[in-house]
Amino acid sequence: MAVEGPAEAVAVGQLIRSRPFRQRASIVLRYYAHMTEAEIADGLGCRPSTIGPAIHRGLKKLRKEIT
């Protein structure tokens, strides 16, 4: 999911903000803050096994909305 300019960056940001909290936080913390799934889970107060699926579902929805 490459962003190729300021307009696309704004559009992707809006789409990320439209995701449910756990998906949004997981994606942002993983790809922008470079945190591990365990670190994300600790910060969100949930089990590490829930973070991978949240990221996967969130990215799948974002890809679908972008295309």
C-alpha positions in Angstrom: 0.0 0.0 0.0 2.3 2.8 -1.3 1.2 6.4 -0.9 2.3 8.5 -3.8 1.6 12.0 -2.8 0.1 14.4 -0.3 -3.5 13.9 -1.5 -3.2 10.1 -1.3 -1.6 10.4 2.2 -4.6 12.5 3.4 -7.0 9.9 1.9 -5.2 7.0 3.5 -5.2 8.8 6.8 -8.9 9.4 6.6 -9.5 5.7 5.8 -7.3 4.6 8.8 -9.2 7.0 11.1 -12.5 5.4 9.9 -11.4 1.9 11.2 -12.6 0.7 14.7 -10.3 1.7 17.5 -8.4 -1.6 18.0 -7.7 -2.0 14.2 -6.7 1.6 13.9 -4.4 1.6 16.9 -2.9 -1.7 15.9 -2.1 -0.6 12.4 -0.7 2.8 13.5 1.4 1.3 16.3 2.8 -1.5 14.1 3.6 0.4 11.0 4.3 3.9 12.2 5.6 3.3 15.7 7.3 0.0 14.7 6.0 -1.8 17.8 5.8 -5.5 18.2 2.5 -7.3 18.6 3.3 -8.0 22.2 4.1 -4.3 22.8 0.8 -3.2 21.1 -1.2 -5.7 23.1 0.4 -4.5 26.4 -0.4 -0.9 25.5 -4.0 -1.7 24.5 -4.6 -4.0 27.4 -5.4 -7.1 25.4 -3.9 -10.5 24.5 -1.1 -10.5 21.9 -3.0 -13.1 19.9 -5.7 -10.5 19.1 -3.3 -8.0 17.5 -2.3 -9.9 14.4 -5.9 -10.6 13.3 -6.9 -6.9 14.0 -4.1 -5.7 11.8 -5.0 -8.3 9.1 -8.7 -7.3 9.1 -7.9 -3.6 9.2 -5.5 -3.8 6.2 -7.8 -6.0 4.3 -10.6 -3.4 4.7 -8.3 -0.6 3.8 -7.1 -2.3 0.6 -10.7 -2.9 -0.4 -11.7 0.7 0.2 -8.7 2.0 -1.7 -9.3 0.0 -4.8 
